[in-house]
């Protein structure tokens, strides 16, 4: 990690894991991916049942976002410890 990134991560980390997982994992990755997936399915004509695809996407992707957020939290903390700044 570069010095600016270390400071940025330390600032994010100071706000706590729960906030990171909710903001970056569920809202950022989960909802963003769900919207993109639903849009692509709709554009390709693969989602004949758009409401059903929408409902499944907007449940499953945010749940996966919890795991993504937790993985990234531990990954960045590990990188920070490797740098000797954590």
C-alpha positions as protocol buffer text, in pm:
chain_id: "A"
residue {
  index: 1
  type: UNK
  ca { x: 0 y: 0 z: 0 }
}
residue {
  index: 2
  type: UNK
  ca { x: 116 y: 350 z: -76 }
}
residue {
  index: 3
  type: UNK
  ca { x: 126 y: 615 z: 198 }
}
residue {
  index: 4
  type: UNK
  ca { x: -191 y: 789 z: 77 }
}
residue {
  index: 5
  type: UNK
  ca { x: -376 y: 459 z: 58 }
}
residue {
  index: 6
  type: UNK
  ca { x: -261 y: 365 z: 409 }
}
residue {
  index: 7
  type: UNK
  ca { x: -401 y: 688 z: 550 }
}
residue {
  index: 8
  type: UNK
  ca { x: -724 y: 643 z: 354 }
}
residue {
  index: 9
  type: UNK
  ca { x: -766 y: 286 z: 481 }
}
residue {
  index: 10
  type: UNK
  ca { x: -689 y: 389 z: 840 }
}
residue {
  index: 11
  type: UNK
  ca { x: -962 y: 653 z: 813 }
}
residue {
  index: 12
  type: UNK
  ca { x: -1209 y: 397 z: 675 }
}
residue {
  index: 13
  type: UNK
  ca { x: -1106 y: 143 z: 940 }
}
residue {
  index: 14
  type: UNK
  ca { x: -1159 y: 395 z: 1220 }
}
residue {
  index: 15
  type: UNK
  ca { x: -1530 y: 403 z: 1130 }
}
residue {
  index: 16
  type: UNK
  ca { x: -1562 y: 30 z: 1193 }
}
residue {
  index: 17
  type: UNK
  ca { x: -1616 y: -297 z: 1015 }
}
residue {
  index: 18
  type: UNK
  ca { x: -1996 y: -286 z: 1025 }
}
residue {
  index: 19
  type: UNK
  ca { x: -2010 y: 48 z: 845 }
}
residue {
  index: 20
  type: UNK
  ca { x: -1759 y: -75 z: 586 }
}
residue {
  index: 21
  type: UNK
  ca { x: -1954 y: -395 z: 519 }
}
residue {
  index: 22
  type: UNK
  ca { x: -2286 y: -210 z: 492 }
}
residue {
  index: 23
  type: UNK
  ca { x: -2162 y: 82 z: 279 }
}
residue {
  index: 24
  type: UNK
  ca { x: -1902 y: -87 z: 61 }
}
residue {
  index: 25
  type: UNK
  ca { x: -2030 y: -445 z: 63 }
}
residue {
  index: 26
  type: UNK
  ca { x: -2409 y: -438 z: 74 }
}
residue {
  index: 27
  type: UNK
  ca { x: -2486 y: -97 z: -74 }
}
residue {
  index: 28
  type: UNK
  ca { x: -2184 y: -55 z: -300 }
}
residue {
  index: 29
  type: UNK
  ca { x: -2108 y: -400 z: -434 }
}
residue {
  index: 30
  type: UNK
  ca { x: -2436 y: -580 z: -363 }
}
residue {
  index: 31
  type: UNK
  ca { x: -2690 y: -331 z: -491 }
}
residue {
  index: 32
  type: UNK
  ca { x: -2464 y: -209 z: -770 }
}
residue {
  index: 33
  type: UNK
  ca { x: -2408 y: -561 z: -898 }
}
residue {
  index: 34
  type: UNK
  ca { x: -2778 y: -646 z: -864 }
}
residue {
  index: 35
  type: UNK
  ca { x: -2875 y: -342 z: -1071 }
}
residue {
  index: 36
  type: UNK
  ca { x: -2615 y: -417 z: -1336 }
}
residue {
  index: 37
  type: UNK
  ca { x: -2708 y: -787 z: -1352 }
}
residue {
  index: 38
  type: UNK
  ca { x: -3079 y: -709 z: -1383 }
}
residue {
  index: 39
  type: UNK
  ca { x: -3014 y: -450 z: -1653 }
}
residue {
  index: 40
  type: UNK
  ca { x: -2795 y: -688 z: -1854 }
}
residue {
  index: 41
  type: UNK
  ca { x: -3053 y: -967 z: -1823 }
}
residue {
  index: 42
  type: UNK
  ca { x: -3327 y: -733 z: -1938 }
}
residue {
  index: 43
  type: UNK
  ca { x: -3123 y: -598 z: -2232 }
}
residue {
  index: 44
  type: UNK
  ca { x: -3030 y: -947 z: -2347 }
}
residue {
  index: 45
  type: UNK
  ca { x: -3389 y: -1063 z: -2324 }
}
residue {
  index: 46
  type: UNK
  ca { x: -3295 y: -1336 z: -2079 }
}
residue {
  index: 47
  type: UNK
  ca { x: -3515 y: -1203 z: -1806 }
}
residue {
  index: 48
  type: UNK
  ca { x: -3865 y: -1272 z: -1927 }
}
residue {
  index: 49
  type: UNK
  ca { x: -3980 y: -1229 z: -1570 }
}
residue {
  index: 50
  type: UNK
  ca { x: -3811 y: -899 z: -1487 }
}
residue {
  index: 51
  type: UNK
  ca { x: -3984 y: -858 z: -1148 }
}
residue {
  index: 52
  type: UNK
  ca { x: -3876 y: -1208 z: -1044 }
}
residue {
  index: 53
  type: UNK
  ca { x: -3518 y: -1148 z: -1163 }
}
residue {
  index: 54
  type: UNK
  ca { x: -3521 y: -811 z: -988 }
}
residue {
  index: 55
  type: UNK
  ca { x: -3641 y: -964 z: -659 }
}
residue {
  index: 56
  type: UNK
  ca { x: -3388 y: -1246 z: -664 }
}
residue {
  index: 57
  type: UNK
  ca { x: -3100 y: -1017 z: -766 }
}
residue {
  index: 58
  type: UNK
  ca { x: -3175 y: -755 z: -504 }
}
residue {
  index: 59
  type: UNK
  ca { x: -3175 y: -1021 z: -232 }
}
residue {
  index: 60
  type: UNK
  ca { x: -2889 y: -1250 z: -334 }
}
residue {
  index: 61
  type: UNK
  ca { x: -2632 y: -991 z: -442 }
}
residue {
  index: 62
  type: UNK
  ca { x: -2657 y: -780 z: -123 }
}
residue {
  index: 63
  type: UNK
  ca { x: -2622 y: -1099 z: 84 }
}
residue {
  index: 64
  type: UNK
  ca { x: -2312 y: -1183 z: -119 }
}
residue {
  index: 65
  type: UNK
  ca { x: -2202 y: -823 z: -58 }
}
residue {
  index: 66
  type: UNK
  ca { x: -2182 y: -901 z: 314 }
}
residue {
  index: 67
  type: UNK
  ca { x: -1922 y: -1167 z: 241 }
}
residue {
  index: 68
  type: UNK
  ca { x: -1742 y: -949 z: -12 }
}
residue {
  index: 69
  type: UNK
  ca { x: -1726 y: -663 z: 239 }
}
residue {
  index: 70
  type: UNK
  ca { x: -1597 y: -888 z: 515 }
}
residue {
  index: 71
  type: UNK
  ca { x: -1335 y: -1041 z: 284 }
}
residue {
  index: 72
  type: UNK
  ca { x: -1214 y: -698 z: 174 }
}
residue {
  index: 73
  type: UNK
  ca { x: -1206 y: -575 z: 536 }
}
residue {
  index: 74
  type: UNK
  ca { x: -975 y: -859 z: 640 }
}
residue {
  index: 75
  type: UNK
  ca { x: -772 y: -837 z: 318 }
}
residue {
  index: 76
  type: UNK
  ca { x: -696 y: -465 z: 362 }
}
residue {
  index: 77
  type: UNK
  ca { x: -619 y: -507 z: 732 }
}
residue {
  index: 78
  type: UNK
  ca { x: -377 y: -786 z: 642 }
}
residue {
  index: 79
  type: UNK
  ca { x: -210 y: -560 z: 382 }
}
residue {
  index: 80
  type: UNK
  ca { x: -185 y: -283 z: 641 }
}
residue {
  index: 81
  type: UNK
  ca { x: -17 y: -517 z: 893 }
}
residue {
  index: 82
  type: UNK
  ca { x: 229 y: -630 z: 625 }
}
residue {
  index: 83
  type: UNK
  ca { x: 328 y: -268 z: 577 }
}
residue {
  index: 84
  type: UNK
  ca { x: 385 y: -232 z: 950 }
}
residue {
  index: 85
  type: UNK
  ca { x: 126 y: 44 z: 975 }
}
residue {
  index: 86
  type: UNK
  ca { x: -147 y: -153 z: 1146 }
}
